[in-house]
Amino acid sequence: MKILIIDDDKLVCSSLKIILSADPEITVAGTGNNGREGIDLYRKLRPDVLLMDIRMELMSGLEAGEKILIEFREAKILYLTTFLDDDYIINALRIGAKGYMMKQNYESIIPALKAVNMGQNVYDNEIITKLPTLIGKASDVKTLDTYGITDKEFEIITKIADGLSNKEISELLYLSEGTIRNNISTILEKLNLRDRTQIAIFYYKNIR
């Protein structure tokens, strides 16, 4: 089983490579540190399973995963993260990821990879308890596809609805305030809205 590891923490990549390589059934084909590298390496290496973090600079794991799954429908992606965030889980479900695991449950990573390689969907226990509610929300998120809203824009919409400022959103998403402002302008245009308040109202009327 050939695995590709994508994580912005190089120490995590190295540690995962050591852990996975100890299993005779697993070969670590390569490692990368952001979503863009994930896409390039996936095209080059065509791994059996892509083990990828979510929050990374340059391009998130969710954005990369969506692009990979559009290009390679058979791709098997297992997300490994420290964030038990409903929005992340919902979007992982929406794009068709095979699983979502927490990094602290390291002893479950190898069994999860083998299960995903066999075609199964795998989620940590903390996520399984949320799935009925999250699946309902995920179906609502799909309505945003008609507006051409990207994963990054959806994250910004949810943060605006939570009352966060541009500065707070930029710090959470590791983006500049200028990038956040540009994204908000794009969101307003796509949704045909006038201001941030209308974005929050749209979210709570149509998504929440």
Beta strands, then each sheet from edge to edge (+ up, - down):
strand 1: 2-6
strand 2: 27-32
strand 3: 49-52
strand 4: 77-81
strand 5: 99-102
strand 6: 122-123
sheet 1: 2+ 1+ 3+ 4+ 5+ 6+
end
